[in-house]
Amino acid sequence: MADRPVFLERRSYRLRRMMDAVRFLPFLGLALWMVPLLWPLPAAEVAKNGIPMSTALRYLFCVWLMLVISGWLLWRKTRVQHPSEPANAQDTVE
């Protein structure tokens, strides 16, 4: 049995990878939200070297928006019902 390759059904494999992406999304968001901490602060005498606060806030809003949209898209893709589950699974649970 060690000679046979492990076969995973394509649909369940993709669903598992999408669920992995959903689980990874908060960590990606945290890492992206920390990027402005690495930017140089705008000093009064060296205004050309620093990043303005409006740019940092715009970046944070875009990251937040990207996380919301990607979370929604991944949710839409992962909410597909498994073929092994009954068609009306909520009706069978009491």
N, CA, C and O atoms as CSV, one atom per row, in Angstrom:
chain,resi,resn,atom,element,x,y,z
A,1,MET,N,N,0.802,-1.197,0.000
A,1,MET,CA,C,0.000,0.000,0.000
A,1,MET,C,C,0.847,1.263,0.000
A,1,MET,O,O,0.345,2.337,-0.331
A,2,ALA,N,N,2.091,1.158,0.356
A,2,ALA,CA,C,2.947,2.337,0.376
A,2,ALA,C,C,3.293,2.795,-1.040
A,2,ALA,O,O,3.667,3.949,-1.246
A,3,ASP,N,N,3.167,1.880,-2.030
A,3,ASP,CA,C,3.490,2.230,-3.402
A,3,ASP,C,C,2.403,3.061,-4.066
A,3,ASP,O,O,2.679,3.811,-5.002
A,4,ARG,N,N,1.161,2.931,-3.585
A,4,ARG,CA,C,0.055,3.665,-4.194
A,4,ARG,C,C,0.062,5.119,-3.744
A,4,ARG,O,O,0.213,5.394,-2.554
A,5,PRO,N,N,-0.100,6.050,-4.673
A,5,PRO,CA,C,-0.176,7.457,-4.260
A,5,PRO,C,C,-1.511,7.733,-3.572
A,5,PRO,O,O,-2.525,7.100,-3.868
A,6,VAL,N,N,-1.488,8.662,-2.676
A,6,VAL,CA,C,-2.701,9.050,-1.976
A,6,VAL,C,C,-3.554,9.876,-2.932
A,6,VAL,O,O,-3.083,10.853,-3.515
A,7,PHE,N,N,-4.795,9.480,-3.085
A,7,PHE,CA,C,-5.698,10.196,-3.986
A,7,PHE,C,C,-6.728,10.938,-3.159
A,7,PHE,O,O,-7.424,10.350,-2.331
A,8,LEU,N,N,-6.813,12.209,-3.388
A,8,LEU,CA,C,-7.844,13.022,-2.755
A,8,LEU,C,C,-8.771,13.536,-3.837
A,8,LEU,O,O,-8.329,13.981,-4.896
A,9,GLU,N,N,-10.040,13.470,-3.561
A,9,GLU,CA,C,-11.008,13.976,-4.522
A,9,GLU,C,C,-10.751,15.463,-4.748
A,9,GLU,O,O,-10.494,16.206,-3.800
A,10,ARG,N,N,-10.820,15.888,-5.994
A,10,ARG,CA,C,-10.474,17.260,-6.361
A,10,ARG,C,C,-11.332,18.275,-5.617
A,10,ARG,O,O,-10.822,19.290,-5.141
A,11,ARG,N,N,-12.623,18.011,-5.515
A,11,ARG,CA,C,-13.519,18.970,-4.872
A,11,ARG,C,C,-13.211,19.107,-3.384
A,11,ARG,O,O,-13.156,20.222,-2.866
A,12,SER,N,N,-13.010,17.990,-2.695
A,12,SER,CA,C,-12.719,18.068,-1.263
A,12,SER,C,C,-11.322,18.677,-1.024
A,12,SER,O,O,-11.109,19.380,-0.037
A,13,TYR,N,N,-10.390,18.402,-1.926
A,13,TYR,CA,C,-9.045,18.980,-1.793
A,13,TYR,C,C,-9.112,20.503,-1.913
A,13,TYR,O,O,-8.518,21.219,-1.107
A,14,ARG,N,N,-9.827,20.988,-2.910
A,14,ARG,CA,C,-9.946,22.441,-3.088
A,14,ARG,C,C,-10.685,23.080,-1.924
A,14,ARG,O,O,-10.332,24.173,-1.482
A,15,LEU,N,N,-11.717,22.395,-1.426
A,15,LEU,CA,C,-12.463,22.919,-0.287
A,15,LEU,C,C,-11.566,23.013,0.946
A,15,LEU,O,O,-11.642,23.987,1.695
A,16,ARG,N,N,-10.727,22.017,1.159
A,16,ARG,CA,C,-9.798,22.058,2.291
A,16,ARG,C,C,-8.779,23.179,2.140
A,16,ARG,O,O,-8.449,23.846,3.120
A,17,ARG,N,N,-8.277,23.396,0.930
A,17,ARG,CA,C,-7.311,24.481,0.719
A,17,ARG,C,C,-7.974,25.837,0.912
A,17,ARG,O,O,-7.347,26.760,1.433
A,18,MET,N,N,-9.230,25.975,0.501
A,18,MET,CA,C,-9.930,27.247,0.724
A,18,MET,C,C,-10.169,27.471,2.211
A,18,MET,O,O,-10.070,28.602,2.687
A,19,MET,N,N,-10.481,26.418,2.946
A,19,MET,CA,C,-10.655,26.559,4.388
A,19,MET,C,C,-9.326,26.933,5.050
A,19,MET,O,O,-9.306,27.689,6.021
A,20,ASP,N,N,-8.218,26.403,4.525
A,20,ASP,CA,C,-6.905,26.816,5.021
A,20,ASP,C,C,-6.680,28.297,4.767
A,20,ASP,O,O,-6.126,28.999,5.612
A,21,ALA,N,N,-7.108,28.771,3.607
A,21,ALA,CA,C,-6.975,30.200,3.286
A,21,ALA,C,C,-7.828,31.042,4.235
A,21,ALA,O,O,-7.401,32.115,4.663
A,22,VAL,N,N,-9.025,30.568,4.565
A,22,VAL,CA,C,-9.888,31.294,5.502
A,22,VAL,C,C,-9.224,31.372,6.868
A,22,VAL,O,O,-9.279,32.409,7.529
A,23,ARG,N,N,-8.603,30.289,7.290
A,23,ARG,CA,C,-7.923,30.288,8.587
A,23,ARG,C,C,-6.673,31.167,8.586
A,23,ARG,O,O,-6.305,31.711,9.628
A,24,PHE,N,N,-6.023,31.313,7.450
A,24,PHE,CA,C,-4.795,32.099,7.342
A,24,PHE,C,C,-5.076,33.598,7.210
A,24,PHE,O,O,-4.203,34.419,7.490
A,25,LEU,N,N,-6.281,33.955,6.789
A,25,LEU,CA,C,-6.628,35.346,6.513
A,25,LEU,C,C,-6.401,36.289,7.699
A,25,LEU,O,O,-5.869,37.377,7.477
A,26,PRO,N,N,-6.764,35.953,8.937
A,26,PRO,CA,C,-6.494,36.881,10.050
A,26,PRO,C,C,-5.007,37.146,10.269
A,26,PRO,O,O,-4.618,38.262,10.612
A,27,PHE,N,N,-4.181,36.129,10.073
A,27,PHE,CA,C,-2.738,36.313,10.249
A,27,PHE,C,C,-2.163,37.205,9.145
A,27,PHE,O,O,-1.291,38.037,9.396
A,28,LEU,N,N,-2.659,37.020,7.935
A,28,LEU,CA,C,-2.241,37.888,6.838
A,28,LEU,C,C,-2.655,39.327,7.116
A,28,LEU,O,O,-1.875,40.256,6.907
A,29,GLY,N,N,-3.879,39.505,7.587
A,29,GLY,CA,C,-4.356,40.842,7.918
A,29,GLY,C,C,-3.532,41.502,9.008
A,29,GLY,O,O,-3.218,42.689,8.925
A,30,LEU,N,N,-3.181,40.733,10.029
A,30,LEU,CA,C,-2.360,41.277,11.112
A,30,LEU,C,C,-0.998,41.707,10.591
A,30,LEU,O,O,-0.498,42.774,10.950
A,31,ALA,N,N,-0.400,40.880,9.749
A,31,ALA,CA,C,0.912,41.222,9.193
A,31,ALA,C,C,0.821,42.474,8.316
A,31,ALA,O,O,1.697,43.337,8.377
A,32,LEU,N,N,-0.230,42.575,7.507
A,32,LEU,CA,C,-0.372,43.743,6.640
A,32,LEU,C,C,-0.690,45.011,7.436
A,32,LEU,O,O,-0.285,46.105,7.042
A,33,TRP,N,N,-1.414,44.872,8.554
A,33,TRP,CA,C,-1.721,46.037,9.380
A,33,TRP,C,C,-0.483,46.546,10.108
A,33,TRP,O,O,-0.451,47.707,10.516
A,34,MET,N,N,0.533,45.712,10.282
A,34,MET,CA,C,1.746,46.138,10.986
A,34,MET,C,C,2.763,46.804,10.060
A,34,MET,O,O,3.756,47.355,10.534
A,35,VAL,N,N,2.534,46.762,8.771
A,35,VAL,CA,C,3.472,47.372,7.819
A,35,VAL,C,C,3.667,48.868,8.081
A,35,VAL,O,O,4.807,49.331,8.024
A,36,PRO,N,N,2.612,49.653,8.366
A,36,PRO,CA,C,2.850,51.086,8.621
A,36,PRO,C,C,3.756,51.357,9.821
A,36,PRO,O,O,4.333,52.440,9.923
A,37,LEU,N,N,3.890,50.394,10.728
A,37,LEU,CA,C,4.806,50.596,11.850
A,37,LEU,C,C,6.259,50.650,11.389
A,37,LEU,O,O,7.114,51.196,12.085
A,38,LEU,N,N,6.535,50.087,10.224
A,38,LEU,CA,C,7.898,50.099,9.682
A,38,LEU,C,C,8.206,51.363,8.886
A,38,LEU,O,O,9.367,51.636,8.580
A,39,TRP,N,N,7.181,52.131,8.552
A,39,TRP,CA,C,7.392,53.346,7.770
A,39,TRP,C,C,8.022,54.424,8.638
A,39,TRP,O,O,7.759,54.484,9.839
A,40,PRO,N,N,8.854,55.281,8.041
A,40,PRO,CA,C,9.443,56.381,8.833
A,40,PRO,C,C,8.373,57.407,9.196
A,40,PRO,O,O,7.466,57.692,8.414
A,41,LEU,N,N,8.505,57.945,10.388
A,41,LEU,CA,C,7.557,58.963,10.852
A,41,LEU,C,C,7.909,60.312,10.230
A,41,LEU,O,O,9.086,60.636,10.076
A,42,PRO,N,N,6.891,61.101,9.873
A,42,PRO,CA,C,7.186,62.429,9.324
A,42,PRO,C,C,7.624,63.369,10.445
A,42,PRO,O,O,6.853,63.648,11.364
A,43,ALA,N,N,8.827,63.843,10.368
A,43,ALA,CA,C,9.333,64.814,11.346
A,43,ALA,C,C,9.119,66.220,10.795
A,43,ALA,O,O,8.961,66.410,9.590
A,44,ALA,N,N,9.118,67.183,11.679
A,44,ALA,CA,C,8.875,68.565,11.266
A,44,ALA,C,C,9.988,69.078,10.350
A,44,ALA,O,O,9.721,69.784,9.377
A,45,GLU,N,N,11.221,68.723,10.661
A,45,GLU,CA,C,12.322,69.230,9.851
A,45,GLU,C,C,12.605,68.362,8.629
A,45,GLU,O,O,13.216,68.835,7.670
A,46,VAL,N,N,12.179,67.122,8.644
A,46,VAL,CA,C,12.448,66.220,7.510
A,46,VAL,C,C,11.102,65.692,6.993
A,46,VAL,O,O,10.820,64.497,7.083
A,47,ALA,N,N,10.297,66.576,6.464
A,47,ALA,CA,C,8.951,66.203,6.030
A,47,ALA,C,C,8.968,65.351,4.765
A,47,ALA,O,O,8.003,64.631,4.507
A,48,LYS,N,N,10.016,65.409,3.982
A,48,LYS,CA,C,10.055,64.655,2.730
A,48,LYS,C,C,10.338,63.175,2.940
A,48,LYS,O,O,9.994,62.361,2.082
A,49,ASN,N,N,10.956,62.804,4.059
A,49,ASN,CA,C,11.313,61.414,4.293
A,49,ASN,C,C,10.198,60.600,4.939
A,49,ASN,O,O,10.211,59.373,4.846
A,50,GLY,N,N,9.260,61.231,5.574
A,50,GLY,CA,C,8.209,60.521,6.292
A,50,GLY,C,C,6.991,60.257,5.421
A,50,GLY,O,O,6.803,60.871,4.370
A,51,ILE,N,N,6.173,59.328,5.887
A,51,ILE,CA,C,4.915,58.995,5.211
A,51,ILE,C,C,3.800,59.759,5.932
A,51,ILE,O,O,3.698,59.669,7.155
A,52,PRO,N,N,2.970,60.501,5.210
A,52,PRO,CA,C,1.879,61.241,5.864
A,52,PRO,C,C,0.860,60.285,6.494
A,52,PRO,O,O,0.687,59.150,6.050
A,53,MET,N,N,0.203,60.773,7.528
A,53,MET,CA,C,-0.794,59.978,8.231
A,53,MET,C,C,-1.952,59.596,7.315
A,53,MET,O,O,-2.522,58.514,7.458
A,54,SER,N,N,-2.302,60.470,6.378
A,54,SER,CA,C,-3.405,60.167,5.460
A,54,SER,C,C,-3.068,58.960,4.576
A,54,SER,O,O,-3.947,58.157,4.261
A,55,THR,N,N,-1.820,58.834,4.185
A,55,THR,CA,C,-1.404,57.684,3.387
A,55,THR,C,C,-1.478,56.402,4.211
A,55,THR,O,O,-1.915,55.365,3.711
A,56,ALA,N,N,-1.057,56.469,5.463
A,56,ALA,CA,C,-1.110,55.302,6.343
A,56,ALA,C,C,-2.558,54.877,6.588
A,56,ALA,O,O,-2.871,53.687,6.568
A,57,LEU,N,N,-3.433,55.846,6.816
A,57,LEU,CA,C,-4.843,55.517,7.041
A,57,LEU,C,C,-5.491,54.971,5.778
A,57,LEU,O,O,-6.312,54.057,5.850
A,58,ARG,N,N,-5.134,55.515,4.632
A,58,ARG,CA,C,-5.647,54.992,3.372
A,58,ARG,C,C,-5.183,53.550,3.162
A,58,ARG,O,O,-5.953,52.705,2.707
A,59,TYR,N,N,-3.928,53.278,3.492
A,59,TYR,CA,C,-3.391,51.917,3.383
A,59,TYR,C,C,-4.157,50.965,4.305
A,59,TYR,O,O,-4.551,49.879,3.880
A,60,LEU,N,N,-4.370,51.364,5.560
A,60,LEU,CA,C,-5.087,50.503,6.501
A,60,LEU,C,C,-6.517,50.246,6.041
A,60,LEU,O,O,-7.015,49.127,6.168
A,61,PHE,N,N,-7.179,51.264,5.509
A,61,PHE,CA,C,-8.542,51.074,5.016
A,61,PHE,C,C,-8.550,50.116,3.828
A,61,PHE,O,O,-9.430,49.260,3.737
A,62,CYS,N,N,-7.594,50.243,2.924
A,62,CYS,CA,C,-7.533,49.344,1.762
A,62,CYS,C,C,-7.251,47.905,2.191
A,62,CYS,O,O,-7.822,46.969,1.630
A,63,VAL,N,N,-6.376,47.723,3.180
A,63,VAL,CA,C,-6.116,46.373,3.693
A,63,VAL,C,C,-7.374,45.807,4.324
A,63,VAL,O,O,-7.718,44.649,4.089
A,64,TRP,N,N,-8.067,46.613,5.124
A,64,TRP,CA,C,-9.306,46.162,5.753
A,64,TRP,C,C,-10.336,45.780,4.693
A,64,TRP,O,O,-10.985,44.740,4.807
A,65,LEU,N,N,-10.491,46.610,3.669
A,65,LEU,CA,C,-11.445,46.335,2.609
A,65,LEU,C,C,-11.073,45.057,1.853
A,65,LEU,O,O,-11.942,44.250,1.522
A,66,MET,N,N,-9.779,44.880,1.583
A,66,MET,CA,C,-9.319,43.667,0.909
A,66,MET,C,C,-9.611,42.426,1.759
A,66,MET,O,O,-10.008,41.393,1.219
A,67,LEU,N,N,-9.420,42.513,3.069
A,67,LEU,CA,C,-9.707,41.382,3.956
A,67,LEU,C,C,-11.195,41.052,3.980
A,67,LEU,O,O,-11.575,39.881,3.967
A,68,VAL,N,N,-12.022,42.069,4.014
A,68,VAL,CA,C,-13.469,41.841,4.015
A,68,VAL,C,C,-13.913,41.185,2.707
A,68,VAL,O,O,-14.672,40.216,2.724
A,69,ILE,N,N,-13.446,41.705,1.588
A,69,ILE,CA,C,-13.844,41.152,0.284
A,69,ILE,C,C,-13.307,39.738,0.102
A,69,ILE,O,O,-14.033,38.857,-0.359
A,70,SER,N,N,-12.047,39.510,0.457
A,70,SER,CA,C,-11.497,38.167,0.291
A,70,SER,C,C,-12.157,37.184,1.257
A,70,SER,O,O,-12.367,36.027,0.891
A,71,GLY,N,N,-12.486,37.598,2.461
A,71,GLY,CA,C,-13.224,36.739,3.382
A,71,GLY,C,C,-14.599,36.392,2.846
A,71,GLY,O,O,-15.042,35.249,2.955
A,72,TRP,N,N,-15.276,37.373,2.266
A,72,TRP,CA,C,-16.599,37.130,1.685
A,72,TRP,C,C,-16.512,36.167,0.501
A,72,TRP,O,O,-17.333,35.259,0.372
A,73,LEU,N,N,-15.504,36.373,-0.370
A,73,LEU,CA,C,-15.353,35.484,-1.522
A,73,LEU,C,C,-15.025,34.052,-1.092
A,73,LEU,O,O,-15.569,33.094,-1.641
A,74,LEU,N,N,-14.139,33.914,-0.117
A,74,LEU,CA,C,-13.819,32.574,0.368
A,74,LEU,C,C,-15.015,31.937,1.056
A,74,LEU,O,O,-15.223,30.729,0.939
A,75,TRP,N,N,-15.799,32.726,1.766
A,75,TRP,CA,C,-17.009,32.193,2.398
A,75,TRP,C,C,-17.990,31.699,1.340
A,75,TRP,O,O,-18.598,30.640,1.497
A,76,ARG,N,N,-18.142,32.471,0.260
A,76,ARG,CA,C,-19.057,32.062,-0.806
A,76,ARG,C,C,-18.618,30.749,-1.442
A,76,ARG,O,O,-19.451,29.907,-1.776
A,77,LYS,N,N,-17.311,30.577,-1.609
A,77,LYS,CA,C,-16.802,29.356,-2.232
A,77,LYS,C,C,-16.862,28.161,-1.296
A,77,LYS,O,O,-17.042,27.036,-1.760
A,78,THR,N,N,-16.718,28.370,0.011
A,78,THR,CA,C,-16.694,27.253,0.952
A,78,THR,C,C,-18.072,26.894,1.482
A,78,THR,O,O,-18.207,25.877,2.163
A,79,ARG,N,N,-19.083,27.671,1.202
A,79,ARG,CA,C,-20.402,27.316,1.714
A,79,ARG,C,C,-21.134,26.332,0.814
A,79,ARG,O,O,-22.284,25.986,1.087
A,80,VAL,N,N,-20.491,25.879,-0.248
A,80,VAL,CA,C,-21.079,24.878,-1.130
A,80,VAL,C,C,-21.292,23.608,-0.329
A,80,VAL,O,O,-20.418,23.182,0.427
A,81,GLN,N,N,-22.450,23.012,-0.499
A,81,GLN,CA,C,-22.809,21.838,0.292
A,81,GLN,C,C,-22.061,20.609,-0.201
A,81,GLN,O,O,-21.899,20.411,-1.405
A,82,HIS,N,N,-21.608,19.791,0.730
A,82,HIS,CA,C,-20.917,18.553,0.391
A,82,HIS,C,C,-21.904,17.560,-0.215
A,82,HIS,O,O,-23.065,17.534,0.192
A,83,PRO,N,N,-21.478,16.746,-1.171
A,83,PRO,CA,C,-22.389,15.779,-1.774
A,83,PRO,C,C,-22.843,14.692,-0.796
A,83,PRO,O,O,-23.885,14.074,-1.015
A,84,SER,N,N,-22.085,14.447,0.276
A,84,SER,CA,C,-22.470,13.418,1.240
A,84,SER,C,C,-23.539,13.903,2.216
A,84,SER,O,O,-24.186,13.085,2.871
A,85,GLU,N,N,-23.734,15.206,2.326
A,85,GLU,CA,C,-24.727,15.746,3.241
A,85,GLU,C,C,-26.111,15.725,2.591
A,85,GLU,O,O,-26.217,15.827,1.369
A,86,PRO,N,N,-27.169,15.595,3.391
A,86,PRO,CA,C,-28.510,15.646,2.819
A,86,PRO,C,C,-28.835,17.032,2.271
A,86,PRO,O,O,-28.227,18.023,2.672
A,87,ALA,N,N,-29.784,17.094,1.366
A,87,ALA,CA,C,-30.116,18.363,0.713
A,87,ALA,C,C,-30.627,19.395,1.685
A,87,ALA,O,O,-30.308,20.576,1.546
A,88,ASN,N,N,-31.409,18.990,2.662
A,88,ASN,CA,C,-31.923,19.933,3.666
A,88,ASN,C,C,-31.395,19.509,5.035
A,88,ASN,O,O,-32.124,18.960,5.860
A,89,ALA,N,N,-30.119,19.777,5.249
A,89,ALA,CA,C,-29.438,19.363,6.486
A,89,ALA,C,C,-29.991,20.088,7.708
A,89,ALA,O,O,-29.970,19.524,8.802
A,90,GLN,N,N,-30.478,21.303,7.566
A,90,GLN,CA,C,-30.997,22.044,8.700
A,90,GLN,C,C,-32.334,21.482,9.155
A,90,GLN,O,O,-32.674,21.588,10.333
A,91,ASP,N,N,-33.092,20.894,8.258
A,91,ASP,CA,C,-34.383,20.324,8.621
A,91,ASP,C,C,-34.226,19.017,9.393
A,91,ASP,O,O,-35.097,18.669,10.190
A,92,THR,N,N,-33.143,18.294,9.173
A,92,THR,CA,C,-32.957,17.015,9.821
A,92,THR,C,C,-32.441,17.166,11.244
A,92,THR,O,O,-32.614,16.253,12.052
A,93,VAL,N,N,-31.809,18.297,11.578
A,93,VAL,CA,C,-31.283,18.525,12.917
A,93,VAL,C,C,-32.381,19.085,13.768
A,93,VAL,O,O,-33.034,20.060,13.396
A,94,GLU,N,N,-32.593,18.466,14.928
A,94,GLU,CA,C,-33.646,18.963,15.834
A,94,GLU,C,C,-33.073,19.362,17.157
A,94,GLU,O,O,-33.809,19.802,18.041
